[in-house]
Amino acid sequence: MNVSSIVIQARNEYIDGLVQEIKKCDFCDYHFHDASIGKIIVTVEGEGIEQEMANVRKIEALDHVISAEMMMAYSEDELDKEREALGKSDIVPDVLKNDAVKAEDITYHGDLKRNYKEKKCYPHIVALLRL
């Protein structure tokens, strides 16, 4: 099952009527709107992306809709595959599993360390790097 959030854009004067029409639809669920900026937030569900996109096209076809854009998506199948892959992999380095290793003995090679040396990062990041 997939669930995606959709941001609908319409002219301010049509928002209230459009919200009422959307609330009656069987292809999306209404969540929020702000008439002052002409936006409505809904979610669509589907067994796959094809079904979700068919629902987005139905939204786009409603009177006074300027655009309907998918903003966030959740795919149960993809999440399950990733969880399975993470469960099979050993992604935590051995040094982080060893209780005998002190945090200050672990060298970090990312951008924060370079920024720390160059004094370009925020004080709270500097404090974390000193741990």
Phi and psi in degrees as a GROMACS rama.xvg file:
@    title "Ramachandran Plot"
@    xaxis  label "Phi"
@    yaxis  label "Psi"
@TYPE xy
-109.2  144.251  ASN-2
-134.563  131.676  VAL-3
-135.401  145.206  SER-4
-92.0493  142.257  SER-5
-124.736  131.607  ILE-6
-102.277  119.946  VAL-7
-101.244  131.911  ILE-8
-110.039  132.748  GLN-9
-149.96  163.29  ALA-10
-66.1804  144.413  ARG-11
-50.5243  -42.5668  ASN-12
-68.6399  -13.5477  GLU-13
-103.156  -4.91266  TYR-14
-60.0939  -51.6821  ILE-15
-59.2706  -45.286  ASP-16
-65.0935  -38.9494  GLY-17
-66.1233  -40.1224  LEU-18
-60.0879  -43.5472  VAL-19
-62.1422  -41.2546  GLN-20
-65.1913  -43.0364  GLU-21
-63.7605  -39.7676  ILE-22
-61.4598  -23.9595  LYS-23
-87.8692  -12.4735  LYS-24
-69.1801  151.986  CYS-25
-105.265  5.7213  ASP-26
-112.396  1.69968  PHE-27
-155.772  161.568  CYS-28
-116.543  125.65  ASP-29
-77.1649  142.122  TYR-30
-128.379  -41.5354  HIS-31
-163.781  153.74  PHE-32
-149.97  157.967  HIS-33
-136.215  100.726  ASP-34
-63.2477  -27.7355  ALA-35
-65.8158  -24.8776  SER-36
-116.038  0.445721  ILE-37
70.395  38.5519  GLY-38
-125.646  143.576  LYS-39
-130.374  138.044  ILE-40
-110.401  126.275  ILE-41
-133.895  168.675  VAL-42
-123.301  151.001  THR-43
-124.245  149.787  VAL-44
-124.494  157.166  GLU-45
-170.514  159.117  GLY-46
-69.9856  -21.6409  GLU-47
-157.558  176.757  GLY-48
-62.8477  -32.3711  ILE-49
-60.963  -44.0727  GLU-50
-67.7546  -40.1175  GLN-51
-61.4455  -45.8259  GLU-52
-66.1624  -32.8842  MET-53
-62.6394  -38.8797  ALA-54
-68.7967  -37.8158  ASN-55
-62.8815  -41.4046  VAL-56
-63.0624  -35.1354  ARG-57
-64.6623  -40.3477  LYS-58
-63.9298  -45.9802  ILE-59
-59.269  -28.2518  GLU-60
-81.1064  -10.4636  ALA-61
-66.6483  145.23  LEU-62
-57.7696  138.833  ASP-63
76.1124  2.60901  HIS-64
-79.6493  122.351  VAL-65
-81.9411  -45.6117  ILE-66
-154.811  156.924  SER-67
-138.51  108.681  ALA-68
-116.277  132.837  GLU-69
-74.2721  125.773  MET-70
-106.089  -46.4183  MET-71
-131.929  145.517  MET-72
-137.197  143.285  ALA-73
-126.409  126.778  TYR-74
-122.514  111.576  SER-75
-58.0605  -42.6556  GLU-76
-62.9574  -43.9532  ASP-77
-64.1011  -42.1683  GLU-78
-62.2391  -44.3513  LEU-79
-61.2448  -41.1161  ASP-80
-62.8968  -42.6465  LYS-81
-66.8335  -41.8043  GLU-82
-61.1301  -42.1258  ARG-83
-63.1851  -44.3431  GLU-84
-63.1591  -42.0295  ALA-85
-64.5639  -37.8187  LEU-86
-64.8837  -29.328  GLY-87
-88.3703  -15.0346  LYS-88
-103.282  159.059  SER-89
-109.513  82.3212  ASP-90
-85.4953  -13.647  ILE-91
-88.8661  120.808  VAL-92
-59.9994  147.249  PRO-93
-55.4444  -37.5711  ASP-94
-60.5686  -30.7096  VAL-95
-81.1145  -14.9725  LEU-96
-90.0499  -13.9192  LYS-97
-87.5449  110.465  ASN-98
-67.0431  -18.124  ASP-99
-77.9334  -17.443  ALA-100
-83.6508  126.857  VAL-101
-82.0793  144.841  LYS-102
-56.3379  -38.9308  ALA-103
-69.261  -14.6506  GLU-104
-88.9314  -4.36617  ASP-105
-90.7882  123.916  ILE-106
-91.5385  126.956  THR-107
-100.355  129.663  TYR-108
-110.257  18.0262  HIS-109
-87.5179  -175.355  GLY-110
-63.7153  -30.9587  ASP-111
-60.6927  -39.1743  LEU-112
-65.2642  -44.3194  LYS-113
-60.9626  -44.5604  ARG-114
-64.5049  -34.3483  ASN-115
-63.2402  -45.9556  TYR-116
-63.9989  -35.7699  LYS-117
-88.8124  3.21342  GLU-118
58.2466  37.5873  LYS-119
-104.093  2.11174  LYS-120
-110.411  168.986  CYS-121
-70.2243  152.838  TYR-122
-56.1298  -38.2189  PRO-123
-67.1873  -29.1746  HIS-124
-72.9074  -39.2421  ILE-125
-59.0093  -44.0846  VAL-126
-62.3084  -41.5222  ALA-127
-64.3755  -38.0642  LEU-128
-69.2255  -21.1326  LEU-129
-83.3639  -12.2227  ARG-130
